[in-house]
Amino acid sequence: MTVSNQADLFGAPPQPLRGRHYVRPRGHAGTPGRGPAGETCRTCRRLARVECAKTYLKCGLARERWTGGRASDVLASSPACQFWEAPS
C-alpha cells in the first residue's frame, strides 16, 4: 500500500492511498467542516446529481470546475462547507 508523503491542510499525518487510480473528491465550493454543525453535503440544497451511466454528486456552486472525472465530485457524507443552504 502506498502512503502519501505530504500532510493535509490541517497537519494530519499522511494517509494510505486507496488504489492506483483513486482520486480524492475535491469538488467542494468551500472547505468541508466550516458549515453548520451536524449538516452534510447530502442535506444542502446546492448538491447536484449528474446522471450519465451512473449518478455523480457535484456541488452546484462549483459548476465552472466540473470535469468528467472524480476530481470534481463531492461526497454526500462530507461535513457542510460555509456555503451550505437548507433545502427549500
Secondary structure, 3 states (H helix, E strand, C coil): CCECCCCCCCCCCCCECCCCCCCCCCCCCCCCCCCCCCCEHHHCCCEEEEECCCEEEEEHHHHHHCCCCHHHCCCCCCECCCCCCCCC
